[in-house]
């Protein structure tokens, strides 16, 4: 039976855009939700066939806002059920996915240092990269790096090129 699980607008323990308070809320909220999608993929891999991660527009009296949801189309599939279980609680922090916070806040004002989502993925790939000997400084980085590399091959290649350029 199809259903969806709302993961929120950003990791649970992180600041996020606030409707009615954050200037340019709609743009910041959209950016943050898409960054959150990338972070969930880093942590858990891309969703299997039968489910998908995407923004959901929520209409409310105080204003429209978006959250990230896992749409489950086939809950009879073991891989889909397992992925839904893994992602059910979302993430607690950006660092769980190897991401620096994509948005920082000074009061209610959002600052977005890198507006390109590809750059967020490349940044996480560079953060979680293995040492020159192929070993990861933190065991969890192997999972994050593998998930991002598999889900985003062009960004993985860009990260490799940047590393090659910085050592050559």
N, CA, C and O of each residue as an XYZ file, in Angstrom:
672
protein
N       0.836     -1.172      0.000
C       0.000      0.000      0.000
C       0.888      1.245      0.000
O       1.777      1.350      0.845
N       0.681      2.175     -0.904
C       1.499      3.390     -0.957
C       1.297      4.277      0.286
O       0.197      4.393      0.826
N       2.389      4.884      0.703
C       2.349      5.854      1.801
C       3.592      6.720      1.697
O       4.467      6.458      0.871
N       3.674      7.748      2.528
C       4.912      8.515      2.587
C       5.286      8.776      4.028
O       4.436      8.828      4.916
N       6.595      8.940      4.240
C       7.151      9.254      5.548
C       7.810     10.618      5.456
O       8.745     10.809      4.678
N       7.333     11.558      6.238
C       7.872     12.920      6.241
C       9.102     12.969      7.131
O       9.017     12.702      8.330
N      10.260     13.314      6.539
C      11.529     13.356      7.264
C      11.847     14.742      7.814
O      12.833     14.903      8.533
N      11.039     15.739      7.493
C      11.275     17.104      7.949
C      11.991     17.933      6.897
O      12.274     17.455      5.798
N      12.278     19.169      7.243
C      12.903     20.095      6.307
C      14.417     20.106      6.359
O      15.066     20.648      5.466
N      14.990     19.506      7.409
C      16.443     19.454      7.626
C      16.669     18.441      8.746
O      15.705     18.014      9.382
N      17.909     18.047      9.002
C      18.149     17.148     10.132
C      17.549     17.702     11.427
O      17.565     18.910     11.665
N      17.027     16.810     12.249
C      16.223     17.183     13.417
C      16.917     18.126     14.404
O      16.265     18.989     14.991
N      18.202     17.973     14.590
C      18.903     18.774     15.602
C      19.664     19.954     15.024
O      20.550     20.506     15.677
N      19.322     20.342     13.806
C      19.992     21.454     13.138
C      19.035     22.630     12.963
O      17.829     22.430     12.821
N      19.563     23.852     12.971
C      18.703     24.999     12.657
C      18.248     24.910     11.206
O      18.943     24.348     10.360
N      17.084     25.465     10.930
C      16.583     25.459      9.555
C      15.732     26.703      9.330
O      15.387     27.419     10.269
N      15.405     26.940      8.070
C      14.594     28.092      7.690
C      13.256     28.043      8.422
O      12.690     26.974      8.650
N      12.776     29.203      8.776
C      11.523     29.307      9.522
C      10.562     30.226      8.787
O      10.839     31.409      8.590
N       9.425     29.662      8.382
C       8.434     30.447      7.651
C       7.992     31.635      8.508
O       7.709     31.492      9.698
N       7.941     32.797      7.883
C       7.552     34.005      8.596
C       8.695     34.711      9.302
O       8.534     35.840      9.765
N       9.861     34.053      9.392
C      11.004     34.653     10.085
C      12.240     34.760      9.202
O      12.941     35.771      9.247
N      12.517     33.742      8.406
C      13.707     33.724      7.567
C      13.464     34.544      6.299
O      12.563     34.222      5.525
N      14.256     35.600      6.073
C      14.117     36.326      4.812
C      14.336     35.381      3.629
O      15.198     34.503      3.681
N      13.561     35.563      2.571
C      13.603     34.729      1.370
C      13.374     33.262      1.737
O      14.038     32.363      1.220
N      12.422     33.046      2.636
C      12.153     31.718      3.172
C      11.979     30.654      2.097
O      12.585     29.587      2.187
N      11.169     30.923      1.089
C      10.853     29.892      0.089
C      12.121     29.364     -0.582
O      12.275     28.153     -0.737
N      13.019     30.247     -0.978
C      14.255     29.823     -1.649
C      15.173     29.070     -0.684
O      15.760     28.053     -1.053
N      15.297     29.561      0.535
C      16.161     28.900      1.517
C      15.594     27.528      1.863
O      16.345     26.556      1.949
N      14.290     27.436      2.062
C      13.638     26.174      2.396
C      13.834     25.148      1.278
O      14.167     23.996      1.553
N      13.635     25.550      0.027
C      13.840     24.633     -1.106
C      15.288     24.131     -1.151
O      15.535     22.939     -1.330
N      16.235     25.051     -0.986
C      17.651     24.683     -1.009
C      17.966     23.690      0.117
O      18.644     22.685     -0.098
N      17.469     23.985      1.303
C      17.756     23.155      2.462
C      17.161     21.749      2.310
O      17.807     20.759      2.655
N      15.946     21.664      1.801
C      15.306     20.354      1.617
C      16.075     19.526      0.589
O      16.254     18.323      0.778
N      16.524     20.148     -0.481
C      17.292     19.398     -1.477
C      18.653     18.969     -0.915
O      19.136     17.881     -1.228
N      19.269     19.813     -0.092
C      20.522     19.427      0.559
C      20.278     18.255      1.516
O      21.099     17.344      1.622
N      19.148     18.294      2.203
C      18.792     17.203      3.115
C      18.621     15.892      2.341
O      19.036     14.834      2.813
N      18.019     15.960      1.169
C      17.867     14.782      0.314
C      19.241     14.174      0.005
O      19.424     12.960      0.099
N      20.193     15.020     -0.359
C      21.551     14.548     -0.652
C      22.186     13.902      0.572
O      22.871     12.886      0.459
N      21.956     14.492      1.740
C      22.526     13.965      2.981
C      21.926     12.599      3.329
O      22.643     11.706      3.780
N      20.629     12.432      3.125
C      19.996     11.134      3.388
C      20.567     10.080      2.439
O      20.801      8.943      2.847
N      20.790     10.446      1.188
C      21.397      9.516      0.232
C      22.824      9.175      0.659
O      23.241      8.023      0.536
N      23.570     10.143      1.151
C      24.923      9.861      1.642
C      24.888      8.847      2.776
O      25.700      7.923      2.813
N      23.969      9.016      3.680
C      23.878      8.138      4.864
C      23.355      6.738      4.519
O      23.881      5.736      5.003
N      22.309      6.679      3.673
C      21.604      5.416      3.462
C      21.640      4.891      2.027
O      21.103      3.820      1.746
N      22.265      5.631      1.127
C      22.280      5.244     -0.282
C      21.021      5.736     -0.978
O      20.084      6.211     -0.336
N      21.012      5.612     -2.306
C      19.818      6.053     -3.038
C      18.648      5.109     -2.755
O      18.847      3.927     -2.477
N      17.440      5.639     -2.829
C      16.287      4.770     -2.578
C      16.162      3.691     -3.665
O      16.425      3.957     -4.838
N      15.765      2.490     -3.274
C      15.581      1.436     -4.266
C      14.324      1.690     -5.100
O      13.478      2.505     -4.732
N      14.214      0.990     -6.212
C      13.010      1.066     -7.026
C      11.818      0.694     -6.151
O      11.831     -0.315     -5.446
N      10.798      1.527     -6.217
C       9.612      1.306     -5.392
C       9.431      2.375     -4.342
O       8.419      2.404     -3.641
N      10.425      3.270     -4.230
C      10.289      4.432     -3.346
C      11.179      5.547     -3.873
O      12.086      5.310     -4.671
N      10.909      6.763     -3.417
C      11.697      7.911     -3.880
C      11.689      9.008     -2.809
O      10.722      9.169     -2.063
N      12.785      9.746     -2.758
C      12.924     10.901     -1.872
C      12.631     12.161     -2.673
O      13.246     12.392     -3.714
N      11.702     12.972     -2.198
C      11.416     14.222     -2.901
C      10.758     15.224     -1.971
O      10.214     14.861     -0.928
N      10.815     16.496     -2.363
C      10.181     17.534     -1.540
C       8.659     17.422     -1.609
O       8.097     17.022     -2.629
N       8.015     17.776     -0.522
C       6.555     17.826     -0.455
C       6.157     19.233     -0.031
O       6.634     19.744      0.982
N       5.284     19.851     -0.810
C       4.767     21.172     -0.470
C       3.673     21.007      0.571
O       2.710     20.270      0.358
N       3.822     21.692      1.690
C       2.833     21.684      2.764
C       2.191     23.065      2.822
O       2.883     24.071      2.976
N       0.902     23.108      2.701
C       0.182     24.387      2.784
C      -0.368     24.538      4.189
O      -0.990     23.623      4.728
N      -0.135     25.696      4.773
C      -0.570     25.946      6.144
C      -1.003     27.395      6.261
O      -0.613     28.231      5.445
N      -1.799     27.693      7.262
C      -2.278     29.059      7.475
C      -1.133     30.066      7.599
O      -1.251     31.198      7.132
N      -0.037     29.663      8.220
C       1.076     30.596      8.410
C       2.005     30.660      7.206
O       2.945     31.455      7.205
N       1.768     29.843      6.177
C       2.551     29.904      4.945
C       2.932     28.530      4.438
O       2.901     27.546      5.177
N       3.291     28.479      3.173
C       3.701     27.224      2.546
C       5.149     26.911      2.902
O       5.983     27.812      3.000
N       5.436     25.643      3.093
C       6.808     25.204      3.346
C       6.978     23.810      2.762
O       5.998     23.112      2.500
N       8.227     23.410      2.560
C       8.532     22.099      2.007
C       9.259     21.251      3.042
O      10.013     21.750      3.878
N       9.003     19.948      2.952
C       9.737     18.971      3.743
C      10.177     17.857      2.806
O       9.673     17.742      1.689
N      11.106     17.050      3.255
C      11.570     15.907      2.487
C      10.728     14.695      2.892
O      10.552     14.423      4.079
N      10.218     13.986      1.915
C       9.443     12.786      2.205
C       9.993     11.601      1.427
O      10.545     11.745      0.336
N       9.827     10.440      2.016
C      10.077      9.195      1.310
C       8.719      8.681      0.865
O       7.894      8.278      1.686
N       8.495      8.699     -0.440
C       7.273      8.134     -1.025
C       7.513      6.644     -1.218
O       8.433      6.243     -1.932
N       6.698      5.841     -0.594
C       6.781      4.390     -0.736
C       5.634      3.957     -1.630
O       4.462      4.146     -1.303
N       5.994      3.374     -2.764
C       4.977      2.931     -3.723
C       4.695      1.436     -3.600
O       3.599      0.977     -3.922
N       5.689      0.680     -3.132
C       5.552     -0.770     -3.054
C       6.092     -1.251     -1.716
O       7.273     -1.581     -1.601
N       5.230     -1.293     -0.706
C       5.693     -1.691      0.627
C       5.785     -3.207      0.796
O       6.052     -3.697      1.894
N       5.564     -3.947     -0.291
C       5.702     -5.404     -0.250
C       7.117     -5.847     -0.614
O       7.466     -7.013     -0.433
N       7.924     -4.936     -1.121
C       9.287     -5.237     -1.520
C      10.213     -5.143     -0.300
O      10.181     -4.157      0.436
N      11.028     -6.168     -0.094
C      11.913     -6.205      1.073
C      12.900     -5.040      1.089
O      13.142     -4.447      2.141
N      13.477     -4.706     -0.081
C      14.448     -3.601     -0.142
C      13.776     -2.268      0.184
O      14.370     -1.421      0.850
N      12.561     -2.084     -0.275
C      11.832     -0.843      0.011
C      11.520     -0.757      1.499
O      11.710      0.294      2.112
N      11.047     -1.842      2.079
C      10.741     -1.841      3.528
C      12.001     -1.564      4.343
O      11.961     -0.814      5.319
N      13.114     -2.167      3.944
C      14.371     -1.948      4.673
C      14.802     -0.487      4.569
O      15.226      0.106      5.561
N      14.696      0.094      3.374
C      15.077      1.500      3.198
C      14.150      2.409      4.002
O      14.610      3.366      4.625
N      12.864      2.121      3.992
C      11.910      2.919      4.766
C      12.239      2.848      6.254
O      12.145      3.852      6.960
N      12.623      1.671      6.731
C      13.008      1.528      8.139
C      14.258      2.344      8.457
O      14.325      3.014      9.488
N      15.256      2.281      7.554
C      16.503      3.022      7.773
C      16.279      4.532      7.834
O      16.883      5.226      8.652
N      15.412      5.025      6.967
C      15.235      6.478      6.841
C      14.104      7.029      7.703
O      13.894      8.241      7.738
N      13.386      6.174      8.387
C      12.177      6.581      9.108
C      12.378      7.802     10.011
O      11.522      8.686     10.047
N      13.478      7.859     10.727
C      13.716      8.969     11.650
C      14.511     10.105     11.033
O      14.838     11.066     11.728
N      14.831     10.023      9.748
C      15.628     11.067      9.114
C      17.023     11.087      9.707
O      17.523     10.069     10.187
N      17.646     12.254      9.670
C      18.974     12.441     10.248
C      18.887     13.393     11.427
O      17.980     14.222     11.500
N      19.825     13.273     12.342
C      19.890     14.189     13.472
C      20.759     15.396     13.190
O      20.515     16.484     13.711
N      21.788     15.198     12.350
C      22.710     16.299     12.065
C      23.283     16.138     10.661
O      23.239     15.058     10.073
N      23.812     17.221     10.148
C      24.457     17.184      8.825
C      25.692     16.300      8.859
O      25.978     15.595      7.892
N      26.417     16.332      9.951
C      27.683     15.601     10.033
C      27.470     14.094      9.936
O      28.394     13.375      9.554
N      26.287     13.598     10.269
C      25.982     12.174     10.105
C      26.155     11.733      8.655
O      26.353     10.549      8.380
N      26.078     12.686      7.733
C      26.203     12.390      6.309
C      27.516     12.907      5.727
O      27.730     12.820      4.518
N      28.400     13.445      6.573
C      29.663     13.989      6.086
C      29.515     15.371      5.472
O      30.409     15.829      4.761
N      28.405     16.036      5.732
C      28.129     17.357      5.172
C      28.412     18.445      6.199
O      28.074     18.308      7.375
N      29.031     19.519      5.743
C      29.056     20.744      6.535
C      27.647     21.340      6.437
O      26.975     21.126      5.428
N      27.184     22.068      7.434
C      25.852     22.674      7.307
C      25.783     23.507      6.023
O      26.597     24.410      5.829
N      24.821     23.211      5.148
C      24.736     23.944      3.881
C      24.204     25.367      4.041
O      24.384     26.213      3.165
N      23.549     25.614      5.168
C      23.015     26.937      5.475
C      23.399     27.240      6.919
O      23.237     26.400      7.805
N      23.902     28.434      7.141
C      24.146     28.880      8.509
C      23.252     30.080      8.777
O      22.828     30.776      7.853
N      22.978     30.306     10.027
C      22.044     31.363     10.408
C      22.693     32.329     11.388
O      23.363     31.934     12.342
N      22.468     33.616     11.113
C      22.809     34.680     12.053
C      21.465     35.308     12.392
O      20.904     36.076     11.611
N      20.963     34.967     13.566
C      19.592     35.343     13.881
C      18.678     34.603     12.916
O      18.754     33.380     12.797
N      17.832     35.328     12.241
C      16.915     34.698     11.278
C      17.451     34.738      9.848
O      16.812     34.220      8.932
N      18.614     35.348      9.652
C      19.164     35.509      8.304
C      19.977     34.276      7.913
O      20.892     33.859      8.624
N      19.620     33.712      6.772
C      20.306     32.531      6.259
C      21.475     32.941      5.374
O      21.363     33.854      4.556
N      22.595     32.252      5.551
C      23.758     32.435      4.683
C      24.059     31.091      4.026
O      24.207     30.072      4.700
N      24.147     31.110      2.695
C      24.394     29.887      1.935
C      25.727     30.056      1.218
O      25.788     30.694      0.167
N      26.803     29.486      1.782
C      28.122     29.689      1.181
C      28.292     29.030     -0.185
O      28.993     29.567     -1.042
N      27.659     27.870     -0.401
C      27.751     27.174     -1.689
C      26.335     26.869     -2.161
O      25.682     25.962     -1.646
N      25.866     27.636     -3.148
C      24.482     27.490     -3.613
C      24.272     26.357     -4.610
O      23.135     26.045     -4.965
N      25.336     25.751     -5.054
C      25.243     24.664     -6.029
C      25.209     23.333     -5.276
O      26.143     23.004     -4.545
N      24.133     22.575     -5.457
C      24.022     21.290     -4.764
C      25.141     20.329     -5.153
O      25.558     19.508     -4.336
N      25.630     20.420     -6.383
C      26.760     19.581     -6.780
C      27.966     19.850     -5.885
O      28.694     18.925     -5.523
N      28.175     21.110     -5.530
C      29.304     21.462     -4.661
C      29.143     20.885     -3.256
O      30.133     20.570     -2.595
N      27.899     20.747     -2.802
C      27.668     20.120     -1.497
C      28.098     18.655     -1.534
O      28.727     18.161     -0.598
N      27.756     17.969     -2.615
C      28.138     16.561     -2.768
C      29.655     16.446     -2.882
O      30.265     15.597     -2.231
N      30.262     17.292     -3.702
C      31.719     17.257     -3.859
C      32.401     17.534     -2.521
O      33.380     16.872     -2.174
N      31.895     18.499     -1.776
C      32.454     18.793     -0.455
C      32.381     17.590      0.480
O      33.341     17.296      1.192
N      31.240     16.891      0.479
C      31.105     15.700      1.329
C      32.027     14.580      0.849
O      32.591     13.850      1.664
N      32.180     14.442     -0.460
C      33.103     13.434     -0.991
C      34.545     13.737     -0.574
O      35.297     12.827     -0.225
N      34.924     15.005     -0.609
C      36.279     15.375     -0.202
C      36.471     15.176      1.300
O      37.540     14.754      1.740
N      35.455     15.476      2.075
C      35.528     15.289      3.530
C      35.679     13.823      3.895
O      36.439     13.482      4.801
N      34.963     12.955      3.197
C      34.930     11.538      3.552
C      35.914     10.679      2.759
O      35.858      9.452      2.833
N      36.799     11.298      2.015
C      37.709     10.553      1.136
C      38.681      9.686      1.946
O      38.974      9.962      3.109
N      39.163      8.640      1.294
C      40.162      7.806      1.960
C      41.524      8.495      1.978
O      41.786      9.413      1.200
N      42.369      8.037      2.871
C      43.762      8.487      2.900
C      44.469      7.959      1.658
O      43.920      7.103      0.964
N      45.680      8.447      1.355
C      46.409      7.950      0.185
C      46.601      6.430      0.179
O      46.736      5.832     -0.888
N      46.615      5.808      1.346
C      46.774      4.347      1.402
C      45.457      3.602      1.173
O      45.422      2.373      1.222
N      44.366      4.352      0.920
C      43.078      3.731      0.641
C      42.216      3.477      1.863
O      41.066      3.055      1.739
N      42.767      3.734      3.047
C      42.007      3.526      4.284
C      41.287      4.817      4.659
O      41.749      5.917      4.358
N      40.163      4.657      5.311
C      39.370      5.818      5.729
C      39.724      6.189      7.164
O      39.837      5.308      8.016
N      39.904      7.491      7.446
C      40.284      7.900      8.801
C      39.195      7.598      9.831
O      39.486      7.417     11.014
N      37.961      7.546      9.384
C      36.820      7.185     10.227
C      36.081      6.093      9.471
O      35.733      6.281      8.305
N      35.838      4.969     10.104
C      35.229      3.825      9.413
C      33.934      4.203      8.691
O      33.694      3.744      7.574
N      33.111      5.023      9.307
C      31.829      5.418      8.730
C      32.001      6.174      7.409
O      31.100      6.165      6.570
N      33.142      6.822      7.222
C      33.387      7.554      5.970
C      33.344      6.627      4.759
O      32.966      7.057      3.669
N      33.724      5.367      4.934
C      33.704      4.421      3.808
C      32.289      4.281      3.263
O      32.088      4.268      2.048
N      31.312      4.175      4.152
C      29.912      4.051      3.731
C      29.435      5.324      3.053
O      28.844      5.271      1.974
N      29.687      6.465      3.677
C      29.240      7.742      3.122
C      29.856      7.978      1.747
O      29.166      8.349      0.798
N      31.154      7.757      1.656
C      31.865      7.987      0.395
C      31.358      7.041     -0.700
O      31.164      7.459     -1.841
N      31.149      5.789     -0.357
C      30.658      4.817     -1.340
C      29.243      5.175     -1.801
O      28.947      5.100     -2.994
N      28.374      5.561     -0.873
C      27.001      5.923     -1.248
C      26.986      7.140     -2.164
O      26.277      7.150     -3.171
N      27.761      8.163     -1.824
C      27.796      9.366     -2.658
C      28.417      9.074     -4.023
O      27.914      9.537     -5.046
N      29.491      8.319     -4.041
C      30.153      7.997     -5.313
C      29.230      7.216     -6.237
O      29.200      7.466     -7.442
N      28.476      6.271     -5.679
C      27.562      5.459     -6.482
C      26.376      6.276     -6.981
O      25.936      6.109     -8.118
N      25.864      7.151     -6.139
C      24.669      7.920     -6.497
C      24.978      9.108     -7.408
O      24.124      9.530     -8.188
N      26.198      9.647     -7.313
C      26.551     10.872     -8.036
C      27.909     10.731     -8.722
O      28.873     11.380     -8.314
N      28.000      9.893     -9.758
C      29.291      9.658    -10.421
C      29.973     10.920    -10.964
O      31.190     11.040    -10.817
N      29.249     11.873    -11.588
C      29.964     13.063    -12.087
C      30.604     13.878    -10.961
O      31.705     14.404    -11.124
N      29.929     13.981     -9.838
C      30.491     14.727     -8.711
C      31.669     13.962     -8.097
O      32.637     14.570     -7.640
N      31.583     12.635     -8.089
C      32.700     11.831     -7.585
C      33.933     12.029     -8.460
O      35.050     12.130     -7.953
N      33.728     12.083     -9.769
C      34.851     12.327    -10.675
C      35.420     13.723    -10.472
O      36.637     13.904    -10.492
N      34.555     14.706    -10.279
C      35.020     16.078    -10.021
C      35.847     16.128     -8.737
O      36.866     16.818     -8.686
N      35.422     15.409     -7.708
C      36.186     15.369     -6.456
C      37.551     14.730     -6.700
O      38.563     15.224     -6.204
N      37.585     13.629     -7.464
C      38.870     12.972     -7.770
C      39.797     13.914     -8.538
O      40.998     13.963     -8.271
N      39.240     14.656     -9.485
C      40.046     15.598    -10.270
C      40.607     16.703     -9.375
O      41.764     17.097     -9.523
N      39.801     17.195     -8.461
C      40.286     18.242     -7.546
C      41.417     17.727     -6.679
O      42.399     18.432     -6.447
N      41.282     16.496     -6.196
C      42.343     15.910     -5.391
C      43.617     15.719     -6.211
O      44.720     15.996     -5.740
N      43.449     15.245     -7.436
C      44.608     15.048     -8.317
C      45.288     16.376     -8.609
O      46.516     16.443     -8.668
N      44.511     17.429     -8.792
C      45.062     18.760     -9.058
C      45.756     19.359     -7.864
O      46.696     20.139     -8.013
N      45.295     18.996     -6.657
C      45.903     19.592     -5.467
C      47.187     18.868     -5.068
O      47.972     19.393     -4.280
N      47.407     17.660     -5.610
C      48.616     16.918     -5.256
C      49.642     16.921     -6.379
O      50.766     16.454     -6.196
N      49.259     17.448     -7.546
C      50.155     17.376     -8.694
C      50.862     18.585     -8.904
O      51.659     18.680     -9.838
